[in-house]
Amino acid sequence: GPTGTECIKVKGKILSDAKGFAVNVGKDSSTLMLHFNPRFDCHGDVNTIVCNSKEDGAWGEEDRKADFPFQHGDKIEICISFDATEVKVKLPEAEFEFPNRLGMEKIQYLAVEGDFKVKAIKFS
Ligand SMILES: C=CCO[C@@H]1O[C@H](CO)[C@@H](O[C@@H]2O[C@H](CO)[C@H](O)[C@H](OCc3cn(-c4n[nH]c(N)n4)nn3)[C@H]2O)[C@H](O)[C@H]1NC(C)=O
């Protein structure tokens, strides 16, 4: 929301042999505000976070981040917040921004895929 204090918290553990995982938030599986996809070694990427949006089932332009603050087996808490212009993904030691390309005003869909064991999800 406008105060930016609200966030969607995803808590869990990265598998010890993780190739990659993704946190998807948006309207539904075909319309994503953010596909946050840390890749340890998959789709030709090594230790790279790929972010993207999806509109009516079509991927947008990929945005590869410079930092990769993840290690195999890590227990992490990802905090996702957004406003009309951007989505923020906060970790304890890192923060990533991605444009709210679709101008989405609310998130009604969240899915975690890949080599990540979800422990808790909290909407605060
Ligand atoms: C160099 C060849 C052409 O470019 C490549 O094209 C691939 C296909 O579009 C890109 O990979 C997709 O990138 C998307 C984001 O832009 C998604 O990450 C997509 O995977 C979606 C996905 C993964 N999973 C999934 N993983 N594990 C499980 N359980 N589910 N479910 N949906 C990936 O298959 C890949 O990121 C892209 N690479 C580059 C460097 O552009």
The ligand as an ORCA input file, in Angstrom:
! r2SCAN-3c Opt
* xyz 0 1
  C      19.128    -17.827    -24.780
  C      17.967    -18.394    -25.211
  C      16.707    -17.575    -25.235
  O      16.632    -16.833    -23.996
  C      16.201    -17.647    -22.913
  O      14.798    -17.940    -23.120
  C      14.289    -18.767    -22.061
  C      12.857    -19.165    -22.422
  O      12.035    -18.016    -22.454
  C      14.338    -17.969    -20.728
  O      13.892    -18.811    -19.662
  C      12.587    -18.503    -19.168
  O      12.661    -17.232    -18.456
  C      11.401    -16.884    -17.859
  C      11.549    -15.497    -17.237
  O      11.868    -14.569    -18.255
  C      11.034    -17.922    -16.812
  O      12.025    -17.963    -15.794
  C      10.918    -19.289    -17.491
  O      10.666    -20.314    -16.532
  C       9.329    -20.277    -16.031
  C       9.082    -21.369    -15.093
  C       9.985    -22.136    -14.424
  N       9.207    -22.931    -13.679
  C       9.589    -23.916    -12.786
  N      10.867    -24.206    -12.395
  N      10.755    -25.232    -11.511
  C       9.439    -25.506    -11.377
  N       8.923    -26.476    -10.564
  N       8.705    -24.706    -12.137
  N       7.917    -22.660    -13.882
  N       7.841    -21.706    -14.753
  C      12.208    -19.622    -18.205
  O      12.001    -20.810    -18.985
  C      15.792    -17.589    -20.452
  O      15.847    -16.773    -19.275
  C      16.354    -16.803    -21.632
  N      17.787    -16.530    -21.413
  C      18.339    -15.377    -21.794
  C      19.821    -15.224    -21.501
  O      17.684    -14.500    -22.335
*
